[in-house]
Amino acid sequence: MRGYGRAALVLALCTVLGTVVLDWLSITDVAMLYLLGVGVIASWATRRQAVVAAVLSVALFDFFFVPPRFTFTVEDTHYVFTFGVMLVTALAISRLAERVRTQWLLQTFAAQAALAIERVSTVA
């Protein structure tokens, strides 16, 4: 449950930051903030937490930034495509982060096992 709370905190930060920079950046740039947030979340979260964060990031982007704001209604149907691209990209980021973590764990385990085998063979 702790991971979901941390993920929600990261997405809340993305929302606040997006609100602050909206006067200077485009709405597309704000979408990139959410993708960055999902990338950060995916670097430490479980796959399920990252997927939930990906879906939630699209919902937050829609609610807080897509006209009409503060609704889940979309005036410009082009944003539906944007939502799809955001979701697919966020899911891909979470999957790649999971693979990197798995590879790192396997390499770490293999290195520790090799070290243990070397120590045993040196003693024997």
N, C-alpha and C positions, 0 to 999 in steps of 0.2 A: 504494500500500500504506500510505502514511503516513496517509491519511485514515481508513482502517479502524482503525488504531491509536488515533488521536485519538477516533474514535467509540466504540471499546471503552472508552477511558478515561472518557469522559463517562457511559457506561452503568454502568461500575463505580462511579463517584461517586454516581450515582442509587441504586444498590443499597446502598452504604454509608450514604448519607443516609436511605434508606428504613428500613434496619435501626435506625438511631439514633432516628428519630422514630416508629417503630411503636407505642411505648408511649403516645404522646400523640395520634396521628392514626389515622384509620381506614385499612383496607387500600385503600379507594377513593382516599384522598388519596395513598397511595404510588403507585398507578397513574398519578395526575396528575403525579407527579415524573418518571416515565418518559416521559410525553407531552411534558413540558417539555424533557427531555433530547433527545428526538428533534427537537423544534423547534430547539434550539440546534445540533444536528448538521446539520439540514437547511439552516441558514442559511449554512453554508460548504462542506458536503460535496457530492459528486456525487449524482445521482439514485440510482444504484445503491448507493452507500454509505448513503444515507438509508433506502432500502428495506431493506437488510440490518439497519440499526440498528432500524428499526420492528419487524421480525420478531424480532430478538434481544431487544428490550425486552419483548415479550410473553412470550418464553421465560423471561427472567430473573424477571419478575414472577411467573409461574407457579411456577417452581422455588423462589424464595426467600420468597415471601409467601403463596401460596394453599395452604390446608390440603388435604392433609397437606404440610407444608413439606419442602423438599429432595427432592422427587420431582416428576415430571411428571404424576402422578396427580391427578385433580380429584374431590374428594368431592361438592361442590355443583355440579351441572351449570349453575347460573346463571352460573358463572364463564366458561363457554364463550362465552356471550353477551358478557361483559365483554371477553374476549380479542378477539372479533370487532370490537367497538366500538373497542377500543384500536388494533387493527391498521388499521382503516379510517381512523380519525382521524389516526394517525401517517402513513399514506400520503398523506392529503389535505394534511397539514402540509408534507410533503416536496415534494409537487407544487406547492403554492402558493409555497413558498420558491424553488423552481426558476423559477417564472414571474416572481417579483419580481427575481431575479438577472438573468434574461434581459431583462426590461424595462429594468432599470438599465443593462445593457451596451448595449442598443440606443440608449437615450437619450444615454448618454455618447458613443457612436460618432457619433451624429447631431450632437451639439453640437460635437464635435471636427472633424467634416467641415464643418459650417457655418462654424466659425472659420477653417479652412483655405481654404475658398472665398472667404470675406470678405477674407482676407489676400492671396490671389492677385488678386482683383479690385481691391483697393486698390493693389497694386504695378503692375498693368497699366494 
